[in-house]
Amino acid sequence: MGRPRMDDGRTYYELLGVSFDASVDEIRRAYRALVKRVHPDVGGDAEAFRRIRSAYETLTNPLLRREYDDRNTLTGRRYEPAAGRGREHTGWTGAVGSFSGDVEFPEWLRDIVEEPWSASDGHSSSTPPRSVRATPADIVWWWPEQARFDPVPAGQSVLVARGSAVVALDVLTGKELWRAGMVAPVAARPVVAGDLLAVWTADGIVHGLELGRGVTRWETLVGPPSAGGASVAGTVLVCASRDRGLVALDPRSGRMGWSARLAGQVTVPLATSRSMVIAATSGRIVEAVSSFDGRHRWRIGIKLVTDLPPVIAGETVWVPAVGGVLKCLDAERGAALGMWQSGSSIAGLAACGDLLYVTVAGPPQLIVLDSMGRMRLVVATRSVCPEPAFAGHVAYVVNREGGIAAVDLEAGRVIAESELPFEPASIPVHHAGRLLVRERMGRLWAVAPPEGQPDS
């Protein structure tokens, strides 16, 4: 029988250097040893790191591992973890779900960034003393199908892409409002543009759907998407195609406007404002393009961190570079304004107004910077988290173990915590009083955010 091969001719097992019947613990040890050599932050190849990460995530998930083995006709003595049937949980509000598989992941199943950094680096302890106690998360509803991308909020609904379909769910109840089928699989996260939803499929067509009904208004052939996807910039929808270009569409009609040629293929999501599009390309180039006419404003060379896009905060652009460095650029001219050194790996980056919110490892913290790179706030978290979701003066961070922390940005401390019964695999989205979190298997969960009061 044929054996599935990676781009370099190896299976997932051969890529990690483990046997077909290796236990999850053996896979974990092999993965961590590899990442210390190939992670981009230590000078490794970004594409090799992506392949290793994909192999690790597949082989440490019992359901994904079985699907991988069966799909690729791998034979031999299969490693079988203890099967968990799950049970109905009736203590939650909203829908009652019947769970299959082990949804309470073991303690060691955590992100690789936790091991290299310990409390011995001169910083405070990575597990700070707590004045709040984590409680089980209040699950309002969950969607049992597999969402391919993070959810997209829109009014009182949330939109998810599944295979060759887009589904609109009521954000309060999880009830399906409409489902629109596509000819080809959805290849990029959908984008809300006014009263339309732009859906980019693998055949290179961008579809404009009515938000209220899911009816197609227009279709435009742009070409297959790159990792940059699509984003709204001012009055246009900007699409980063795989052929190293940006294309602007009129969201109302789907007509093409300007186009811009880039130095390479866009490798991370676009950063946009009303007047500008910032694209990071495979040639380690960051480019700024006017959203009005597609003209280049500036172009600079920076060695970027894998999978972290630039962020626009007010009149500045922050670009994550290797070595835990954030470079601050003038948004209009691209001139260097300064830099900020985290001293450890940067896990997440988000802007809210003129402030920048950075999550770091070693020890894990949420750090708030102003436009000049001065630290306004530092809050310790239990473990490394991606960028937060915001609701007023509260930021919510979710870690890989399923812990949710509510950080009061005025008090500068964690005021409440809760725990999810699964391993999150996405950045949290706060919408209509719900925290929306996607798990590794693709299911979407709506959670009531933890609430608390600052310590006196």
MARVO-672484 format. One record per residue: z, x, y of N, C-alpha, C in turn; residue in three letters. Coordinates in steps of 0.05 Angstrom, whole numbers, plus 32768, in hexadecimal, padded with zeros to 4 digits. Layout:
# residues N
ZXYZXYZXYALA...
This chain:
# residues 456
800080117FE8800080008000800080118019MET7FF48007802E7FF380168047800E80178054GLY8014802D8061802D8030806F8028802F808DARG80388020809C8034801F80B98039803980C6PRO802A803F80DA802C805980E7803180568105ARG8040806981108043806A812D802B80788138MET802A807B815280138088815F800F80A48155ASP802580B2814C802280CD8142802280CD8123ASP801D80B68116801A80B580FA803380B180E9GLY804980AA80F6806280A780E7806C808A80E8ARG807B808280D38088806880D380A2806A80E5THR80AF805380E980C8805380F880DD806580EATYR80DD806480CF80F1807480C080EB809180C3TYR80D1809980C080CA80B580C380CE80BF80E0GLU80CA80AD80F380CE80B5810F80EB80BC8114LEU80FE80AD8109811A80B3810C812580C780F8LEU811580CE80E4811D80E280D1813280D780BDGLY812F80BD80B5814280B280A2813380A6808BVAL814180A1807581348096805D813180788060SER8121806C804F811B804F80508134803F804CPHE81478049803B8160803A8036817780438046ASP81728050805D8188805B806E819980448079ALA81B38049807B81C48035808781C1803580A5SER81CB802080B281C9801F80CF81D8803580DCVAL81EF803E80D081FE805480DC81EE806E80DBASP81DF807280C581CE808A80C381B8808A80D8GLU81AC807280DC8197806F80F081A28075810CILE81BA806B811181C7806F812B81CB808D8131ARG81D5809B811D81DA80B8812181C080C78125ARG81AC80C08116819280CD8119818680C88134ALA818880AF813E817E80A88158818B80B7816ETYR81A680B9816E81B480C7818381AE80E48183ARG81AA80F0816C81A3810C816B818781118177ALA817480FF817181598101817C815980FE819ALEU816780E981A4816680E381C0817180FA81D2VAL8184810981C7818E812081D78178813581DCLYS8163813481CC814D814881CF8135813C81DEARG8130812281DA8117811781E5811B810481FCVAL813380FE8205813780EC821C812B80F98235HIS811C80E98245811080F4825D812381018270PRO813C80F9827181508105828381568122827BASP8150812A826381548146825B813981548257VAL812481498262810A8156826180F8814E824BGLY81008138823C80F08130822680D8811F822EGLY80C88118821A80B08108822080B780EA8220ASP80AE80DC823580B580C0823980AA80AE8223ALA809180B4821B808480A38206809280A781EBGLU809980C081E580A880C581CC80C380B781CCALA80D080B781E380EA80A981E580E6808B81E0PHE80D1807F81EB80CC806281E780C8805C81CAARG80B9806D81BB80B48068819F80CE806A818FARG80DE807E819580F780818187810A806A818CILE810B806181A5811B804A81AD81128031819EARG80F8802D819D80EE8015818F80F580168171SER80F3802D816580FA803081498117802A8144ALA812880358156814580318153814C80138156TYR81428006816A81487FEA816E813F7FD88157GLU81297FDF814B811F7FD0813481307FD4811BTHR81357FED811581437FF380FB81617FEE80FCLEU816D7FEB811381897FE58114818E7FC78116THR81797FB78117817C7F9A811781737F9080FCASN81857F8480EC817E7F7C80D081667F6B80CEPRO81637F5780E0814C7F4580DF81327F5380E6LEU81337F6380FC811B7F71810481137F8680F0LEU81277F9280E381207FA780CF81137F9A80B7ARG811D7F8380AE81117F75809780F47F6D809EARG80F07F6280B680D57F5A80BE80C37F7280BFGLU80CC7F8980C980BC7FA180CB80B47FAA80AFTYR80C77FAB809D80C17FB4808280AE7FA28074ASP80B37F87807680A17F74806980857F748075ASP80847F758090806A7F74809D80597F8C8096ARG80657FA3809180567FBC808C80577FC4806FASN805F7FB1805D805F7FB58040806C7FCF8038THR80837FD6804480927FED803C80A27FE58023LEU80A27FF7800E80AF7FF17FF580C580057FF0THR80D77FFF7FDE80EC80117FD7810680037FD8GLY811C80117FD6813780057FD6813F7FFF7FF2ARG813E7FE67FFA81457FDE801581637FDF801AARG816A7FE8803281867FE7803A818D7FCB8042TYR81A17FBE803681A87FA3803B81C47FA28048GLU81C67F9C806281E07F98806D81EC7F7E8064PRO82067F7B806882137F63806082077F4B806FALA81FE7F37806081F07F21806C82057F0E8078ALA82007F05809182127EF2809D82047ED880A2GLY820F7EC2809882027EA8809C82097E9D80B8ARG821F7EA480C382287E9880DC82337E7C80D7GLY823C7E7080ED82467E5580EA82437E478105ARG82467E2D810582437E1E811D825B7E23812FGLU82557E268149826A7E2B815D826C7E12816DHIS82827E03816A82857DEA817882977DEC8191THR82A27E04819582B47E0781AC82A57E0C81C6GLY828B7E1081C5827C7E1681DD82737DFC81EATRP826E7DFD820482637DE6821282457DE5820ETHR82397DCF8211821C7DCD820E82147DCB81F1GLY81FC7DD781EB81F07DD481D082007DE381BBALA82027DD881A3820F7DE5818D81F97DF4817DVAL81FD7E0E817881E97E1D816A81F27E26814FGLY81DF7E28813C81E47E32812281D87E4E8121SER81E87E62811C81E07E7E811E81D97E8A8103PHE81C47E9A810381BD7EA980EB81C07EC680F0SER81C97ED580DC81CC7EF280E081E67EF880EDGLY81EB7F1180F282047F1B80FD82017F1D811BASP820C7F0A812A82097F0A814782207F1A8155VAL82357F218146824A7F31815282457F4E8149GLU82377F5D815A822F7F78815382467F8B8151PHE82457F9F813F825C7FB1813C82607FC28155PRO82787FCE815682817FDD816E826F7FF58174GLU82658002815F8255801A816482398014816ETRP82307FFB816D82147FF5817582137FF38193LEU820F800A81A0820F800B81BD81F9801D81C7ARG81F5801D81E081DF802D81EB81E5804B81E9ASP81D0805B81E681D3807881E381E0808581FBILE81DE8079821381E88087822A8206808A822AVAL8214807C82188231807E8219823B8098820DGLU822D80A381F9823980BA81EB823880D481FBGLU822380DC8209822380F68216823780F9822DPRO824080E38239825280E5824F826E80DB8247TRP828280EC824C829D80E4824682AE80E9825FSER82C880E4825D82D980E6827482E08103827BALA82D48116826D82DA8132827182C981408286SER82B98130829582A7813C82A982B2813D82C5ASP82CC813882C782D8813A82E282DA812082F0GLY82CE810B82E582CF80F082F182E780E282E5HIS82EC80CA82EF830180B982E482F880AF82C9SER830B80A582BA8306809B829F82F18086829ESER82E18087828982CB8073828682D78058827DSER82F08056827582FC803D826E831480398281THR8310802E82988324802C82AC8339801782A4PRO8352801982AF8366800582A9835D7FEA82B4PRO83647FD482A5835B7FBA82AC83727FA882B4ARG836D7F9782C883807F8282CF83767F6782C7SER835E7F6682BA83537F4D82B1834D7F4F8293VAL834E7F388286834A7F38826983307F298263ARG831F7F36825283067F2A824A830B7F128238ALA82FD7EFC823D82FF7EE4822D82E37EDE8221THR82E27ECE820C82C77EC6820282B67EB88217PRO829D7EBF8218828C7EB3822C82887E958227ALA82867E86823C82817E69823A82627E658238ASP82587E61821F823C7E5D821B82347E408221ILE82237E3C8234821B7E21823C82047E17822AVAL81F07E27822581DA7E20821381CC7E3A820ATRP81BD7E3881F581AD7E4E81EC81927E4481E2TRP817D7E5581E581627E4E81DD815B7E5E81C5TRP81557E5181AE81537E5F8194813A7E6F8190PRO81257E6B81A1810C7E79819C810E7E9581A8GLU80F97EA581A480F97EC181AD80EA7EC481C7GLN80F97ECA81DC80ED7ECF81F680E47EED81F7ALA80CC7EF2820080C27F0D820080CB7F1C8219ARG80CE7F0E822F80D67F1B824880EF7F0E8253PHE80FB7F1B826881127F0F8275810B7EF48281ASP811E7EE2828281187EC7828D81117EC882ABPRO81027EB482B480F97EB382D081057E9982DCVAL81177E9B82EF81237E8482FC810F7E76830FPRO81107E5B831080FF7E4C8322810C7E318327ALA81187E2C833E81247E138344813A7E0C8330GLY81397DF58324814C7DED830F81437DF382F3GLN812F7E0482F181247E0B82D681257E2982D3SER81227E3282BA811F7E4E82B481077E5082A1VAL80F67E6482A580DD7E66829780DE7E7E8284LEU80D57E7A826B80D57E90825880BA7E91824AVAL80B27EA9824380997EAE8235809E7EB38218ALA80907EA5820780937EA881EA80787EA981DDARG80707EC081D380567EC381C6803F7EBB81D8GLY80317EA681D1801A7E9D81E280227E8381F1SER803A7E8181F980437E69820780587E70821CALA80597E5F8230806E7E608245807D7E468244VAL80987E48824480A97E30824180BB7E2E8259VAL80BE7E16826480D07E10827A80E97E02826FALA81007E0D827581197E01826B812A7DF88283LEU81397DE28280814C7DDA829581637DEE8295ASP81687DFA82AC817C7E1082AD81997E0582A8VAL819E7DEB82AC81B87DE082A981BE7DD9828CLEU81A97DCF827D81AE7DC58262819E7DD4824DTHR818A7DE48254817A7DF1824181647DE08235GLY81617DC7823E814D7DB4823481317DBE823CLYS811E7DBC822881037DC4822E80F57DB08240GLU80EA7DB9825680DC7DA7826980BF7DA68264LEU80B27DBD825F80967DBD825780907DD78249TRP80797DD8823B80707DEF822D80527DF28231ARG80497E09823A802C7E0D823F80227E23822CALA800F7E1C821C80037E2F82097FEC7E3F8215GLY7FEA7E58820E7FD57E6A82187FC37E728200MET7FAB7E7A82067F997E8381F27FA27E9E81E6VAL7FAD7EAF81F77FB57ECA81EF7FD37ECD81F4ALA7FE17EE181E87FFD7EE581ED80037EEC820APRO801A7EE4821380237EEB822E802A7F09822EVAL801F7F18824080217F35823F80327F418256ALA803C7F308268804D7F3A827E80607F248286ALA80767F2C829280897F18829A807C7F0582AFARG807E7EEA82AB80727ED782BF807F7EDB82DAPRO80717ED282EF807A7ED5830A80777EBA8319VAL808C7EB28327808B7E9A8338807F7EA18353VAL806A7E92835B805D7E968375805A7E7B8382ALA806D7E748393806D7E5A839F80727E44838BGLY80607E31838980647E1B837580547E20835CASP804B7E3A8358803C7E418340804A7E568330LEU80437E588317804D7E6D830580347E7D82FCLEU80347E978301801E7EA982F980257EB582DEALA80147EB082CA80187EB982AF80007ECB82A8VAL80067EE582A07FF27EF8829A7FF17EFC827CTRP7FDA7EF782707FD87EF882537FC97F11824ATHR7FCA7F1782307FBF7F3082257FA17F328228ALA7F937F1C822B7F767F1D822E7F6E7F24824BASP7F817F2A825C7F7C7F3282787F797F1C828CGLY7F807F0382847F7D7EEC82967F987EE682A2ILE7F997EE182BC7FB17ED882CA7FAD7EB982CEVAL7FC17EAA82C47FC07E8D82C57FD47E8382DAHIS7FCB7E7182EC7FDC7E6482FF7FE47E4982F5GLY7FFE7E4582EF80087E2C82E4801A7E1E82F8LEU80197E0382F9802B7DF4830A80477DF782FFGLU805A7DFC831180767E00830880817DE682FCLEU807A7DD0830880867DB78300807C7DAC82E5GLY80637DB282DD80577DA682C5804C7DBB82B1ARG80477DD382BA803A7DE782A9801D7DE382A6GLY80107DD382B77FF37DCF82B77FE57DE682C4VAL7FCF7DF082B87FC07E0682C37FB07DFD82DCTHR7FB37E0B82F27FA37E06830A7F8C7E19830CARG7F907E3283057F7A7E4683067F7E7E5C82F2TRP7F687E6A82ED7F697E8182DB7F577E9782E7GLU7F607EB082E77F517EC682F27F527EDE82E0THR7F3B7EE982D97F3A7F0182C87F407F1A82D9LEU7F557F2882D27F5E7F4082E07F5C7F5882CFVAL7F607F5582B57F617F6B82A27F7D7F6D8297GLY7F817F7B82817F9C7F7C82747FB17F888287PRO7FCA7F7F82867FDE7F8982987FEA7FA3828FPRO7FF37FB282A280037FCB829D80207FC4829DSER80317FD8829B804E7FD3829C80577FCA82B7ALA80467FCD82CB804D7FC482E6804E7FA682E9GLY803F7F9782D7803F7F7A82D880357F6F82F2GLY80407F5882FA80377F4B831380507F458324ALA804C7F43833E80627F3E835080577F31836ASER80677F218377805F7F15839180667F2883A8VAL80527F2D83B980567F3E83D1804C7F2F83E9ALA805E7F2483F880557F14840F80477EFB8406GLY802E7EF7840D801F7EDF8406800C7EE383EETHR800D7EFA83E17FFA7F0083CB800A7F0683B1VAL7FFC7F01839B80067F0983817FF87F238379LEU80087F3983767FFD7F5383707FFF7F598352VAL7FE97F6083467FE87F6583297FE17F828324CYS7FF17F9083137FEC7FAC830C7FDE7FAC82F1ALA7FC47FB182F27FB47FB182D97FB57FCB82CBSER7FAC7FCC82B27FAD7FE482A27F987FF882AAARG7F847FF182BA7F6F800482C27F76801282DCASP7F90801782E17F99802682F77F9480198312ARG7F977FFF83147F917FF2832D7FA57FDB8333GLY7FA67FD4834D7FB47FBC83567FA07FA88360LEU7FA57F8F83597F937F7983627FA47F64836EVAL7F9D7F5A83867FAB7F4583947F9D7F2A838FALA7FAC7F1583877FA27EFB83837FAF7EE78396LEU7FA07ED3839F7FAA7EBD83AE7FB97EAA839BASP7FD37EA7839D7FE27E9683897FD97E798389PRO7FCD7E6F839F7FC57E5383A07FAB7E4E8391ARG7F997E6183927F7E7E5D83867F777E708370SER7F857E87836E7F7F7E9B835A7F687EAD8363GLY7F5E7EAA837B7F487EBB83857F527ED78389ARG7F407EEB83837F477F0783877F457F0E83A5MET7F587F1E83AD7F577F2983C87F507F4683C7GLY7F627F5783D17F5E7F7383D17F647F8083B5TRP7F5A7F9883B17F617FA8839A7F667FC583A3SER7F777FD383947F7E7FEE839B7F7E80008382ALA7F72801783847F71802A836E7F8A803C8370ARG7F98804183597FB0805183597FAA806C834BLEU7FBD807E834D7FBA809983417FBC80988322ALA7FC8808383177FCB808082FB7FD4806482F4GLY7FD9805F82DA7FE2804582D28000804182DAGLN8006802982E38021802382EB8033802282D3VAL804A802F82D3805B803282BB8075802282BDTHR807C801882D48095800882D8808E7FF182E9VAL809F7FDC82E980997FC482FA80957FCB8317PRO80837FBD8325807E7FC1834180977FBA8352LEU809A7FC7836980AD7FC0837D809E7FB58395ALA80A57F9E839F80957F9183B480A77F8783CATHR809C7F8683E280A87F7883F980927F678405SER80977F5B841C80837F4A8429806A7F5A8431ARG806E7F74843880587F838443804F7F9A8431SER805D7F9F841B80577FB8840C805B7FB583EEMET804B7FC483DF804D7FC683C280527FE383BBVAL80677FE983AC806E800483A3806880058385ILE80578019837D8050801C8361805580388358ALA8062803B834180668055833480538058831DALA8044806E831C802F807183088035808782F4THR8025808882DF8029809B82C9802580B882D2SER801880BB82E9801480D682F3802B80E08304GLY804380D38301805B80DA830F805680D9832EARG804880C48335804180BF8351804D80A48359ILE805980A2837180628089837C805080838394VAL8044806B83948030806483A88039804A83B6GLU8033804983D18039803183E1801E802583EAALA801A800B83E580027FFD83ED80097FE583FEVAL7FFA7FE184137FFE7FCA84247FF87FB08415SER800A7F9C841780047F83840A7FF07F728419SER7FEA7F7A84327FD77F6A84427FBA7F71843CPHE7FB47F8B84387F987F9284347F937FA6841DASP7FA97FAF840F7FA67FC183F97FA27FDE8400GLY7FA57FE5841A7FA2800184227FBA8011841BARG7FB5802A84137FCB803C840C7FDA80448425HIS7FF4804284248005804B843A800F80678436ARG8017806E841E8020808984188021808E83FATRP802280A783F2802380AF83D6803280C883D3ARG804680C983C1805680E183BC805980E6839EILE805F80FF839780648106837B808181098375GLY808B80FA836280A880FB835A80A980F8833BILE80BA8108832E80BE8105831280D280EF830DLYS80C880D8830380D880C0830280E980BF82E8LEU80FE80AE82E9810D80A782D280FE809182C2VAL80FE809382A880F08080829780FB8064829CTHR80E9805182A080EE803482A080FF802A82B8ASP8105803B82CB8113803282E380FF803182FBLEU80F98019830580E58018831B80F2801E8336PRO80E28026834A80EC8029836580F7800E836FPRO81088010838381147FF8838F81127FF983ADVAL81097FE283B981077FE083D681217FD383E0ILE812F7FE183F281487FD783FE81457FD9841CALA813F7FC28429813B7FC2844681237FD2844EGLY81277FE7845E81117FF88468810D80118458GLU811B80138441811A802B8431811080258414THR81068039840780FF803883EB810F804C83DCVAL811D804383C7812D805583B6811E805A839CTRP811A80748395810C807B837D811E808B836AVAL81238081835281348090833F812580A78333PRO813080BF8335812480D7832A813580E28314ALA812B80F58306813A810182F08153810F82FAVAL8167811182E88180811F82F08193810E82FFGLY819080F382FE81A380E2830C81A080E2832AGLY818780E78333818280E98350817380D0835AVAL817B80C68371816D80B1837F816280BC8399LEU814880BA839C813B80C483B4813580AD83C7LYS813D80B083E08139809B83F4812180A18405CYS810E808E840780F68092841780F4807D842CLEU80E78084844280E08071845780CA805E844CASP80CF8044844D80BC8032844080A18032844EALA80A0803784698087803684778077804F8474GLU80848066847480758080847480788090845BARG808C808A844A809080998432809F80B38437GLY80A980B8844F80B780D0845680D280D08448ALA80DA80E8843E80F480EA8431810B80E88445ALA811D80D58440813480D18451814E80DE8446LEU814D80E4842D816580F08420816580EB8403GLY817B80F283F6817E80ED83D9819C80E983D3MET81A080DC83BC81BB80D783B381BD80E18396TRP81D280F1839081D580FC837581EC80EE8368GLN81E680E1835181FB80D28343820D80E48332SER820380FA832A8213810C83198211810482FBGLY820380EE82F5820080E582DA81E780D482D8SER81E280C882C181CA80B982BD81CB809E82CBSER81B5809682D881B3807C82E581A9806882D1ILE81B8805282CD81B1803D82BA81A2802682C6ALA81A8801F82DF819C800882EB819B800B8309GLY81887FFC831681847FFF8333817B7FE4833DLEU81887FD9835281817FC0835E81887FC0837CALA817A7FB1838B817F7FAF83A881867F9283AFALA81987F8F83C2819F7F7483CC81A37F7883EBCYS818E7F7083FA818E7F75841681897F93841BGLY81997F9F842C81967FBC843281A77FCD841FASP81B67FC1840D81C87FD083FB81BA7FD583E0LEU81C17FEC83D581B77FF483BA81CE7FF483A6LEU81C97FE8838F81DD7FE6837A81D47FF78362TYR81E4800A835B81DD801E834681F2801D8330VAL81E9801A831781FB801E830181F6803982F4THR820B804782EE8209806282E3821A806582CBVAL8215807C82BC8225808382A58235809C82ACALA824B80A0829F825A80B982A1826B80BD82B9GLY828080AD82BE8288809582AF8278807D82B9PRO8277806782AA8267805082B28273804382CBPRO8261803F82DF826A803482F8825380238305GLN825B80118317824980038329824E800F8345LEU8239801A8351823C8027836B822A8019837FILE8235801483978226800783AC8220801C83C2VAL8207801F83CA81FF803283DE81F3802383F6LEU81F7802E840E81E98022842581CE80308429ASP81BF8029843E81A48033844281A480518447SER81BA805D844E81BB807A845281C68089843AMET81CA807B842481D38088840C81F1808C840BGLY8200807F841D821D8082841D822A806E840AARG823E807683FA824A806483E8825C805083F6MET8257803683F18267802183FD827C801783EAARG8276801A83D08288800F83BC8283801C83A1LEU8298802183928296802B837782A9801B8365VAL829E800F835082AE7FFF833E82A980098321VAL82BE800F831382BC801882F782B6800082E5ALA82A5800482D1829F7FF082BD82A67FFA82A2THR82A97FE8828F82B17FF08274829D80038266ARG82837FFD8269826E800D825D8256800B826FSER8241801A82678229801C8277821A80018278VAL82117FF9829082047FDF829381E97FE382A2CYS81D67FD1829E81BE7FD182AF81C67FC682CAPRO81B27FC282DC81B77FB882F781C47F9C82F6GLU81D37F95830A81E27F7C830A81D17F648313PRO81DC7F4C830F81D27F33831B81E67F2C8331ALA81DC7F1E834681ED7F19835D81F07EFB8361PHE82087EF3836B820E7ED8837382227EDA838AALA82187ED983A382297EDC83BA82357EF883BBGLY82507EF983BC825D7F1383BE82667F1D83A2HIS825B7F11838D82627F19837282497F258364VAL824D7F3B835682387F47834682417F458328ALA822E7F3D831782347F3B82FB82257F5182ECTYR82347F6182DC82277F7582CB822C7F6F82AEVAL82187F74829D821A7F6E828182147F888272VAL82257F90825F82217FA8825082157FA28235ASN820D7FB7822781FF7FB4820D82117FA981F7ARG822B7FAA81FA823D7F9F81E682427F8181EAGLU82377F768200823A7F59820582507F538218GLY825B7F67822682707F62823A82647F5A8255GLY826F7F46826282677F3E827D827E7F438290ILE82797F5082A6828E7F5582BA82857F4A82D5ALA82977F3B82E282927F3182FD829F7F448311ALA828F7F50832282997F64833682997F578351VAL82B17F55835D82B37F4B837982AB7F62838CASP82957F5E839A828B7F7483AB829A7F7783C4LEU82AB7F6383CC82BC7F6683E382D67F7383DCGLU82E17F6B83C582FA7F7883BC82F67F9383AEALA82DD7F9783A482D77FB1839882E47FB5837CGLY82E57F9F836C82F17FA2835282E67F8C833FARG82EB7F91832582E47F7D831182F97F678312VAL82F07F4E831583037F37831783037F2582FEILE82EF7F2782ED82EF7F1782D582DC7F2382C1ALA82E27F1F82A782D07F29829282CE7F15827CGLU82B87F15826E82B47F05825682A37F148242SER82A27F0A822A82947F18821482807F058207GLU82687F0E820282537EFF81F582537F0481D7LEU824B7EF181C6824A7EF581A982317F02819FPRO82237F1181B0820A7F1E81A882057F3681BAPHE81F17F4681B381EB7F5E81C281D47F5881D6GLU81DA7F5981F081C57F53820481AF7F688204PRO81977F60820C81807F72820C81717F6E8226ALA817E7F65823B81707F60825481837F63826CSER81777F64828381867F63829C818F7F4682A0ILE81A87F4182A881B17F2582AC81A37F1882C4PRO819E7EFE82C281927EEF82D881A67ED982E0VAL81AE7ED882F981C07EC3830281AF7EAE8310HIS81B27E95830681A27E7F831081B07E64830DHIS81B37E55832281BF7E3B832281DB7E3A8314ALA81EB7E4F831A82067E50830F82077E5982F2GLY81F17E6382E781F07E6D82CC81E97E8A82CBARG81F37E9982B881E97EB382B281D77EB1829ALEU81BE7EB9829D81AA7EB8828781A77ED3827BLEU81AB7ED6826181AA7EEF8253819A7EED823AVAL81877EFF823681777F00821E81827F14820AARG81847F0C81F1818F7F1E81DC81787F2D81CFGLU817F7F3F81BD816C7F5181B081577F4281A0ARG815F7F2B8194814C7F1C8184813A7F0A8196MET813F7F0A81B0812E7EFB81C2813A7EE081CBGLY814F7ED781BE815A7EBD81C581677EBF81E1ARG81657EA981F081707EA8820B81897E98820CLEU819D7EA2821A81B87E95821C81BE7E908239TRP81C97E78823E81D37E71825981F27E718257ALA81FE7E818268821B7E86826782277E7E8282VAL823E7E728281824E7E6D829A825A7E8882A2ALA82547E9282BA825F7EAC82C2827D7EAD82C2PRO82897EC482BA82A67EC582BC82B07EC382D8PRO82C67EB682DC82D17EB282F782ED7EBD82F8GLU82F57EC7830F83107ED1831383167ED68330GLY832D7EDF833683367EE58351833C7F028354GLN83377F0F836B833E7F2B836F835C7F2E836DPRO83647F46836483817F4C8363838C7F4E837FASP83A57F46838283B27F48839C83BC7F6483A0SER
